[in-house]
Amino acid sequence: QVQLVESGGGSVQAGGSLRLSCTASEYTHGKYCMAWFRQAPGKEREGVAAIDSDGTTAYADSVKGRFTISQDNAKNTLYLQMNNLKPEDTAMYYCAAGPGLWIGFSTRWSAQMWYNSWGQGTQVTVSS
């Protein structure tokens, strides 16, 4: 399984920006579906954004227009650019990797069951 290490979390005020990074132990482009999930205290883990092995992207409705997922294949690194952050974005953010979903991507990307590698998480705290 690919090993994942997240970084870039921190504390910001509402309206601010953060960029999360997830470095993989191997080349992921064309092989894996990569995603960001988050879990707030007392809530279930939810999908935030994903990028499939062919480069197709998807976002949760709550972050559309504010977050952007991207990857630097040369660095084996996945990013999540988060702009206009809100207090409700406060959570532990996790990077995940799984086999490319292809045809089922648009309906499956946010389900944890499709991912078999997870990072340790990075905390994002947004104050009002």
C-alpha positions in Angstrom: 0.0 0.0 0.0 1.1 3.5 -0.7 2.2 5.5 2.4 0.8 9.0 2.7 2.0 12.0 4.9 -0.1 15.2 5.2 1.1 18.6 6.1 0.0 22.2 6.0 -2.7 22.4 8.6 -3.0 25.2 11.0 -5.2 27.9 12.6 -6.6 30.7 10.5 -9.4 33.3 10.8 -12.5 33.0 8.8 -11.9 34.2 5.2 -8.3 33.0 5.3 -6.5 30.4 3.2 -4.5 27.3 3.8 -2.9 24.7 1.4 -2.7 21.1 2.5 -0.1 18.8 1.1 0.0 15.0 0.9 3.2 13.3 -0.1 3.0 9.7 -1.4 5.7 7.1 -1.1 5.3 6.2 -4.8 4.1 7.6 -8.1 0.3 7.9 -8.0 -0.6 9.5 -11.3 -2.6 7.1 -13.6 -2.8 4.5 -10.8 -4.7 5.8 -7.9 -7.8 7.8 -7.0 -6.6 10.4 -4.5 -8.9 12.2 -2.1 -9.2 14.5 0.9 -11.6 13.6 3.7 -12.3 15.5 6.9 -13.7 14.7 10.3 -15.0 17.3 12.8 -15.4 16.4 16.5 -18.6 14.4 17.0 -19.2 14.0 13.3 -18.6 11.3 10.7 -15.7 11.5 8.3 -16.8 13.1 5.0 -15.3 13.4 1.6 -14.1 16.8 0.6 -12.5 16.4 -2.8 -11.0 13.8 -5.0 -9.0 13.4 -8.2 -9.2 10.2 -10.1 -6.4 8.4 -11.9 -7.4 10.2 -15.2 -7.4 13.6 -13.6 -11.2 14.0 -13.2 -12.0 16.0 -10.0 -15.0 16.1 -7.7 -16.0 18.2 -4.7 -18.4 18.2 -1.9 -21.1 20.8 -2.3 -20.0 22.6 0.8 -16.6 23.4 -0.6 -17.3 24.0 -4.3 -15.9 27.2 -5.5 -13.6 27.6 -2.4 -11.4 24.5 -2.4 -9.2 23.2 -5.3 -7.6 19.7 -5.4 -4.5 19.3 -7.6 -1.4 17.1 -7.8 2.2 17.5 -8.7 3.1 14.2 -10.4 6.8 15.0 -10.3 6.7 15.3 -6.6 4.2 12.6 -5.9 2.2 15.2 -4.0 -1.5 15.9 -3.7 -2.7 19.4 -2.7 -5.8 21.0 -1.3 -6.0 24.7 -1.7 -8.6 26.1 0.7 -9.8 29.7 0.3 -12.4 31.7 2.1 -12.3 29.3 5.0 -15.3 29.1 7.4 -15.5 28.0 11.0 -17.5 25.0 9.8 -14.4 23.8 7.9 -12.7 23.1 11.2 -11.7 19.4 11.2 -8.9 16.9 11.0 -8.1 16.5 7.3 -7.0 13.2 5.9 -5.4 12.2 2.6 -6.5 8.9 1.1 -5.6 6.7 -1.9 -7.3 3.8 -3.6 -7.5 2.1 -7.0 -8.7 4.4 -9.8 -12.5 4.5 -9.9 -12.9 5.5 -13.6 -16.6 5.0 -14.6 -17.8 5.0 -11.0 -15.9 8.0 -9.9 -18.6 10.6 -9.8 -20.8 8.5 -7.5 -18.2 6.6 -5.5 -15.4 9.1 -4.7 -16.8 10.2 -1.3 -17.2 6.7 0.1 -14.4 5.7 2.4 -14.7 2.0 1.4 -12.9 2.7 -1.9 -9.7 3.9 -0.3 -7.1 1.5 1.3 -4.4 3.9 2.2 -4.8 6.8 4.7 -2.5 9.4 6.1 -2.3 10.4 9.8 -4.3 13.6 9.4 -3.5 17.3 9.7 -5.7 19.7 11.9 -7.4 22.7 10.4 -8.9 25.2 12.8 -10.9 28.2 11.5 -11.9 30.9 14.0 -14.7 33.4 13.5 
